[in-house]
Amino acid sequence: MKLILFCLTLFILPLSAVAQDAVPRNEHEMHQLHSDPKAYIGALEDPKRDAYQKPQEVMTALGIKPGEVIADIGAGSGYFTFRLALHVGDQGKVYAVDVSPDMILHVNRRIRELNVSNVISVLSDPDDPLLPDHSIDRFFFSESWHHIENQTKYLAVIKRMLKPAGQIVMIDFQKKDLPVGPPPQMKIAREDLIKQMESHGFRLTKEYTFLPYQYFLIFTVK
């Protein structure tokens, strides 16, 4: 019953909208948006995002099982966090990990509003999600990997935190001019990401191509 009520609430709660022509088009505008929490949350929760982000299709592709433990890295407003929580169920757990106190505060408010018991917010270090070793079934990165500065250290840390056969899910914008997302100079090309992951002991096991502007890759430890 709790999950049914949560599902209904998730889609009934109003979402902040941002006009399409207000989407930042360059690096300077992106940094300005990150410094304005309300505007950033509004952009993350813009209903227009669903058209290209296809969150329900992403959830279906992942095939999440009840009881899984998932870490949503760079959770932001919780756009994917609460969808993931719906799929892992009462026996599962989703860590909403972010370095921004404003985002964590927003997620904490959503946890209370939705009366969710399987989401745990984590105010993390920039190069460490601060999660227990061998505790995570999947790390989920949506448009957040390119924000991590010390990626080599981060990969070493999260490899230690993965359970055996755990996964790393990477969804990020293609490195070219697009009508949404950051400018190309802020992006990581699909091919470069695959090389990076392989050089740090991961292998690509699945790829989905239904997202119009993003690549969707799943890695496991070699």
N, C-alpha and C positions, 0 to 999 in steps of 0.2 A: 504493500500500500504506500509506503514511504517513497518508493521509486516512482510509482505512478504519479503521485502528487508532485514530486520533484520534476518529472518530465513535463507535466502541464505547466508548472510555474516557470520553468526555463524558457518556454516559448511565449508565455503571457507577459512576463516582465518587460516593460518598455526598454528599448535600446536607444542610446544616444546616436543621432545621425549627424553626419558631416557631409556637406555638399560635395559632389564629385569634383567640381572645379577648385575645391579647397585642398585636394590631395597634394602634398608637397612634391615638387618637381625637381629639386636639387638638394645637394648635401646640406647647405645652409638652412633651408626650410625644414629638412628632416631634424636637424639638431634643435631648431626652435620648437618643433612639435614635441620632442622628447622633454623639453624643459617646461612644457605646459601640460601638467597631468590631465586636466579635464579635456583638453583638445586631443591629446594622445589617446585617452580612453574612448573618446567619441569616434576617432578614426578607426581604432581597433574593432569597435562594436557597430560600425556603420553597416546597416542592413544590406547595402550594395555589395559589401564584401562577400556575402554568401554566394553571389553569382559566379565569382571566379575561384573562391576558396573551396566551394563544394564540401562543406563540413560533414554532411551526412554520408556522402560518397567516400570521404576519407575514413570515417568510422567503419563503414562496411568493408572497405579494403583491408583495414587493419585486423579485422576479425577478432576483436578483443574478447577475452574469456572472463567470466565472472571470477573475482578473486585476484586478478592481476594487480601488481603494484607498478604504477607508471609515474615517471617524473617528467612534468611539463616544464622544460627549461626555457626561461624567458616567457613565463606564463602571461605577463602583461595583465590585461583586464580579466583574464580567465576565459577568453573566447573558446578555446579548446578544452581547458581544464574541466569545466562542468559537463561538457559532452563526454569526455573520457570517464568522468566519475559515474555518469549514468550507466556506462557499459561495464565498468568493473564491479558495480553492485555494492551492496552493503558489506560484503566480505573482502572487497578490494580496497585499494587506496590510491589516491592521486596526490602527489606532491606538486604544489604550485610554487615553482622556484623563480625568484626574480631578485635582481640587485637593487630595485627601486622601492624605497619605503612607501611611496605613493601608490604603486601598483599593489603591493602587499596589503596595504590598508583597504584598497578597493576590493580585493579578493576576499578579505576578512568580512567586509560588509556583505558581500554576495553570499558567503557561507552562512551568515546569520539569516539573511533574507530568505534564502532557499531552504534553510534548516537541513543542511547537508552535513553528514557525519563522516564521510569518506574522503574529504579534501583537507589537506594539511598545507598551510602556507609556510614557505621557508624564505627568509631574507638571507640571501647567500652572498658569498664573496664573489668577485668577478671571475676568479679562476678556480672556484671550488663550489659545487652545489650543496656541500655540507650534509650529505646523506650517508646512511650506514653502508658499510661494505657488504657486498653480496646480497643486496636487498631489493634490487630493481629488475623487473621483467623487461621494461622498455624505457629508454630515454626518448622523449619526444621533443624535437626541435622544429618549430614552425616559424620561419623568418627570423630566427634568433642567432643562428650559428655565426653569421657574419659580424655580429656585435661582440663576440668573444675575442679578446685581444691575444691572450696566451693560449692558443688552441692546442698546442702540443701538450702542455701541462694538463689542460682540461680533458683531453682524450685519455691520458694516463690515469687520471683520477676516476673518470666515469667507468673505465674498463674494470677497475677494482670494485666498483659499486654494483656492476651487473651480476645477475645470477647466471649460472651456466645456461647457455643457449639464449641468453638475453639479447635484445635487439636495440639498435639505435635508429630511430626514424628521423629522416632529414627532409623537410619540405622548405624550399627556398626559391626565390625568384631567379629566373633565367638571366644570364648576364648579357642583356641587350636592352635597348630602349623599349619600354612597355608603358601602357596607359596607367598602370598602378605600380606601387612599390618604390623603393629607393632608386637613385640614379645608378647607371651601370658600374661606376667606379667603386660603389659600396658593396657590390655583389661578388659572390664566388661562383665561378663557372662550374657546371655539373662535372665536367671532365676533371677539373682541378680538385674538386671535393673528393671524387672517387680515388684519385691518386693519393691525396692526403690520407684518407681513411685506410687505404691499402698499406701505405708506408708505416702506419701505426698499428698494424696487426688486425685490421678489420677487413671483411670482404663483403661485396655487394651481393645480396641474396634475392632481392626483389626490386622491381621498379614498376611504377604506375605512370601512365602518360595521359590521364584524363584531365589533368589540371591545365588550363589554357596558358598560364603565365609562369608556372612553377614546375620544377622537377620534384619528384616524390620517390625517395630512395630509402631502402631498408638494409641495414648492415648488421652482421653478427661478427663475433670474434673468430678469427681464423683457427 
